[in-house]
Amino acid sequence: MKFSNAALALLVSAIALPSGAASDSVQYEARKQHPATWTPTSAPHPSASITLSFFLKHDASDVANLEAEFLSRSDPSSSTFGHWLSNDEVHAMLPPSPDSVSAVVSALESLGVTTDAIKHSTVNSDIITATVPVRTAEKLLSAKYQMYEHSVSGNTVPRTLEYSLPASLAEHVALVGPTTRFPKPSSTMKEVGASLRGGYNTPDNLRALYSVNDVLGGTASTNNQAVTAFLSQYYSESDLDKFFETQFPAGASTPIKLVGDATDGGRAGVESMLDIEYMPAMGALNPTEFWGFSGSSPQDDADEPFLAWLTQVSSTPDGEIPLVFSTSYGEDETAEVPSDYADRVNTEFMKAGLRGISILFASGDSGAASDSGTCPNDRFCPMWPAGSPYVTAVGGTEGGKMPESAWSGSSGGFSDVFAAPDWQKDVTAAYAANTDPSMPPASYFNATGRGFPDISAQAVQYPVVVNGRTTPVAGTSCATPCASGVFGLLNDARLAAGKGSLGFLNQILYANPDALNDVTEGVQGGCGRQSGFPALEGWDAVTGLGSPNYEKLLDVVMALP
């Protein structure tokens, strides 16, 4: 499914070793500069703690088998649809080599890392974490860490612009974090004024718009859903209580569980409160979890919050794992995502899908452009992980009523890394070949790439209660918890009827496009004078298949085994 792209050739071997790297080192990642939104400050103290995550390599044939099972069990036309595996069964399909586990542990122990500081974080030890001093991490990785401060949030993280591993480890490890990857504190979601077209997207308005109306969940004891938060986007119980009181009293008894190292105790974040208010507003009364990861533990150990979330998903037992995740994390695919990194993360997405878990990602808020608003070399910029073929990407609409219109800020397009999967390629090819005069030049995008988003929902004028104040916000990080809550209700109906969870959603959705509200108006923002993708009949690269229609989707999913 993957094909090469020169712009992504960040992963190289045994060349241009970082300063001080051993001659038998293999360079893993190197970047020319840090993102513009992060500013270098001082070097971290050598004795400061950092938690390294080692994601081990899997045998290619094992990954291929995993993908085949993932696609088969997610296909509504397959006899194995919905036959989800346990966490133990999933990990049994991907056994890392015992030599790989031993190599990582031995390398750490040789540098004085104690056994109690090394954690086998998954059932089969394909993710190993170790809390070590910065000086130890620098020696192992032939790297030099620097503290960086985010220009908007003020968050600080230690990162290096390049790292290597000893040759004895290189054949065993797919990626290590935190290293060259800079977390994105939030989407470009922003507070908005009242000038945007349409009224406020209150829970009542959204529920009526998407045919949810008075439907409540909480009928299936095994059903739960979750939102994610990264880099000190804290949760506030008082803000949520005020939201339910003023915006949606029917959701007030929704149980909330906190998971992760950054949940409460800090100033509430706009994005985190948006997510935890609107997922249970749409999927009301379904048990909802807030998974918060700060980038540092309570002991101030630095880590990489996105990898910490993936590790937590992979290690959470059956019966406790949420069945729907709403996630607003995203970054530029071309500039930020080495293909080997994407491959290993995709394996984690498939592992989750095989357990019956649905993962939805916001498509992004920069239109067809990069986060910086540019299109290098007159090429549109795909987003990651929205462009992964193993997740459901959610774009944005506006208007607050039917027919909806594409929100100009909604990111979408075609991946430069992954080809269009079989379940999608007919509709994406038809769209790419559309001769509508509003279509951008073919030179701006990869017409055979995985198209995103898959679906969309309202993305503007959401009243959010944060730190006691109600403010309207906009972004695809509004659309994602809204849509995710709808699928949480659909899971509730299936589970209450003795059926299984929906798992990976895309094959169901692409097989039943009439169960969504097609969006045919509006155009995406582009670069300079070049506009982005238009919303057209059928799938398009700004609103996907359209927004969810709960009543129609309920008929579809209840007819499935």
PADO-313737 format. One record per residue (C-alpha): x, y, z. Coordinates in steps of 0.001 Angstrom, whole numbers, plus 500000, padded with zeros to 6 digits. Example, Ala and Ser with C-alpha at 12.3 -4.5 7.8 and 13.67 -1.06 7.14 Angstrom:
<pts>
512300495500507800;513670498940507140;
</pts>
This chain:
<pts>
500000500000500000;502944502336500643;504898503977497852;508014506117497942;508133509890498104;511413511757498030;510103514442500322;509748511868503076;513228510435502913;514084511483506454;515050508017507516;518529507156506338;521118504651507366;524723505107508407;525224508511506804;525782511992508165;526074510701511702;525334513250514438;528206514823516281;529711512302518667;527953509304517130;529844506046517187;531136504757513872;528946501660514128;525803503756514679;522870503814512296;521086507131511951;517329506886512334;515927510360511918;517393513771511212;515671517062510579;517244520280509360;515449522525511819;512839522620514533;509251523693513747;508694527441513650;506289527257516599;508979525826518903;511925527919520155;515114526423521624;515906527599525138;518440525838527344;519873522355527551;518057520010529955;519910519101533113;521911515898532491;520268514216535494;516708515156534493;514511512147533782;513225511224530351;511069508211529464;512210506596526235;509752504481524254;511185501770522011;508698500511519413;510157497231518181;510058496044514593;507693493298513493;508217490676510840;506791491964507552;504762488797506991;503221489148510462;502184492729509704;500698491611506377;498678488921508156;497547491461510724;496371493823507975;494504491023506190;492647490109509385;491998493772510168;490439494390506754;488442491161506727;486934491598510189;486089495254509406;484391494427506096;480577494280506414;480425491853503474;482843489397505098;481805486317507050;484304487351509730;482896490861510183;482883491913513813;484709488826515042;487091490917517114;490166489518518801;491285489855522381;494331491933523211;496288488733523852;495247487300520485;496222490491518646;499658490575520220;500145486864519557;499940487723515855;502903490114516172;505526488479518342;508726490498518356;511866488467518133;513158487482521583;516484488789520326;514882492206519798;513581492376523351;516911491175524710;518877493657522605;516971496662523950;517124495504527550;520825494654527299;521669498014525726;519904499836528555;521436497702531282;524907498202529824;524452501921530502;523487501330534110;519699501402533715;518173499287536467;515625496567535862;512866498445537687;513321501405535307;512631499189532256;508998498373531522;507589495841529059;504592497984528178;502583495585526009;501492491981526286;504198490785523896;506851493408524768;506741495023521328;506843498376523153;509468498826525844;509776501993527914;512609503064530156;512954506072532445;516556507249532307;518627510393532932;519027512668529919;522757511917529884;522001508201529447;519525508867526641;522079511054524855;524734508359525098;522479505581523855;521061507656520995;524249509524520066;522122512639520423;522112516044522071;518849517114523700;517687520714523846;514707522262525634;512138523871523335;509255526184524261;506015526406522302;505256529970521220;501506529773521981;500998527326524830;504275527903526674;504814524146526998;508431523038527126;509811519709525917;513270518183525430;513945517151521844;516867516383519562;517086517123515855;518766513804515073;519475510484516702;521195507202515968;521243503740517468;524073501261517790;524113498859514871;523328496048517331;519944497701517972;519130499063514537;517762495785513185;515372495490516128;513907498974516710;511420500803514477;511381504119516334;512349505771519608;510642508703521278;510838511384522433;513448512350519883;512951514422516723;509163514670516795;507658517844518221;504169517449519688;501365519656518538;499790521195521655;496422521616519955;494874521998516567;494546525475515135;491138525484516759;490455529020517837;487913531182519498;485660532782516918;483398535762516795;479717535792515991;480302536822512378;480482533269511009;477493532135508971;474790530379510955;473903530260514635;475578528519517514;476041524753517262;474601523876520643;474116520215521548;470399520521520826;471087521948517369;473685519288516538;471444516473517762;468590517695515600;470879518253512616;472240514707512705;468903512995513552;470002512053517069;467260514173518669;466366512759522114;468287509469521851;470388508701524924;472944505946525469;474071504152528575;471977501046527945;474913498676527304;477115498053530330;480125497168528145;480037500378526084;482405503295526691;484029506096524703;486993508421525185;488607511686524166;492344512327524183;494258515386525341;497946516189524960;500383518622526574;498602519910529665;495126520204528185;493474519549531535;489958518493532470;487710520492534799;484728518850536499;483217522227537387;483397523387533757;481717520199532567;479008520560535213;478348524133534072;478262523020530432;475646520369531151;473669522797533298;473588525563530687;473843523688527383;472618520095527790;471050519041531108;470148515601529708;473830514642529712;474520515580533312;474595511988534587;477188510821532029;479958509115534055;483475510444533404;486654508448534095;490133510001534045;493083508114532497;496694509254532039;499157511536533782;497553514877532802;493874514838533670;492970517370536331;494769519620538769;495752522237536201;494086525049534301;491486523591531942;492301523648528229;489930524984525579;490440521950523356;490250519395526139;487001520852527462;485554521055523950;486193517333523498;484932516192526885;481825518378526605;480698517457523090;481436513739522929;479077513059525865;476647515682524570;476198513621521406;476791510178522956;474968511137526131;475006508773529131;477571506484527523;480444506137530004;483101508567528786;486813508678529556;489265511564529436;492721510304528431;495215513082529174;498945512960528427;501128515930529280;504529515046527895;505732514718531498;504694512402534262;503889513429537839;507610512930538529;508448515334535676;509758512603533399;509595513908529833;507987511690527223;506180511894523876;502443512160524615;501172510702521340;503332507598521765;502272507427525417;498637507309524272;499341504516521748;501159502548524430;498269502985526850;495778501768524228;497904498730523466;498293497818527132;494748498454528418;492927495156529051;489823494008527226;486687495139529027;488370498369530075;489436499783526709;487135502474525204;485415501375522010;485542504835520374;488401507356520569;488055510980519482;491466512527518831;492395515987517587;496124515337517168;497589516098513732;500596517372511809;501921517931508295;502515514571506622;505243515638504204;507318517754506580;506929515838509809;506300512126509244;509032509696508193;507443506790506367;508914504127508679;507468505995511660;504044506060509963;504250502341509213;504925501450512846;502164503733514134;499769502261511565;500435498853513073;499205500220516404;496044501498514686;495414498064513190;496015496384516531;493312498594518026;490908498015515139;491197494258515483;489965494627519050;486795496383517823;487968499922518591;487000502889516399;489593505686516136;488553509058514720;491033511869513985;490400515504513156;491482516218509580;493139519536510484;492329523218510230;494641524612507550;492627523813504424;494759522308501685;497889524029503006;500430523131505655;500027524271509248;502044527347508344;499588528180505555;502044527460502747;502166524970499877;505858524219499197;506615523642495526;502965524385494651;501801521157496254;498984520791498750;499970519408502149;498350516188503413;497878515751507162;498825512896509472;497360510758511052;494184511795509213;495786510457506025;496360507008507512;494268504280505818;493587502721509223;491666505529510954;488523507555510265;489301511200509442;486717513884510225;486506517127508248;484478520245508924;481251521841507732;479444525044508662;476024526625508460;474283525008511406;471452523689509225;470805521595506141;472181521744503548;475579522087505150;478514523788503457;482179522843503576;484128524876506128;487029526573504346;489455525688507135;488786521951506910;491962520094505910;491660517304503387;493286515937500287;495348512956499220;498220511267501035;501665511345499472;502654508244501464;499754505808501247;497806504677498198;494020504738498182;492812501479499798;490462499165497945;487430500252499949;487948503856498818;489802503966495526;486764504100493223;485301507229494807;488628509020495229;489600508282491626;486254509626490412;486697512812492416;490295513332491262;489144512975487653;486204515374488061;486278518106485414;484396520645487525;486095524031486957;486514524509490716;488877521522490970;492526522476491591;495219521573489032;496234517910489136;499840518936489816;498831520052493318;497993516591494664;498634512867494364;495494511558492650;496175507919493596;496788508589497288;494563507726500233;491890510420500284;490759512147503465;488596513074505303;486161510175505391;483257512039506995;482575515515508369;480480517433510877;479841521011511936;483104522725512860;482202526294513895;480360528194516613;480549525577519378;479844527146522795;482463525698525163;482704526241528911;486334526588529969;487602528065533244;484094529214534049;483609531171530836;481544530206527779;483205530958524461;482523529920520843;485277527935519125;485889526468515677;487936523675514117;487748520068513004;488518519296516637;484878520371517164;483618518061514416;485490514999515702;483981514584519197;480587515463517706;480785512635515150;482456510281517630;479559510653520056;477156509565517312;479147506378516772;479209505858520532;475399505777520430;475465503324517519;477773501050519509;475393501306522445;472465500144520318;474430497202518903;475826496080522237;472412496336523895;471105494015521143;473833491453521807;475957492455518804;479579493570518751;481135497026518531;481649498619515111;485461498731515147;487150500308512123;484360502333510559;485488503124507037;484485499989505188;480973500250506645;480725503929505700;482017503610502134;479655500689501529;476700502814502734;477239506416501577;473492507111501529;473510506871505334;475421510158505458;474382513703504559;476236514529501353;477770518027501343;477945519674497919;478519523341498728;481623525296499682;485323525173498907;488411524563500964;491043527209501590;494182526783499518;497461528630499025;497774532149497654;495434532521494709;494940528781494345;491823527577496170;491653524126497686;489292521233497012;485583521891496395;482699520027497985;481014518068495196;478411515339494946;479638512104496490;482961511814498282;485143514916498189;488477515899499703;487070518467502113;483937516844503629;484448513171502729;481235511189502364;479350513801504396;478006514155507920;476411511381510002;472669510698509914;472027508724513081;468687507241512021;470001505989508684;473246504721510199;471278502919512900;469370500994510244;472675500073508586;474552498922511675;471644497030513224;471308495025510005;474934493873510361;475820490658512219;
</pts>
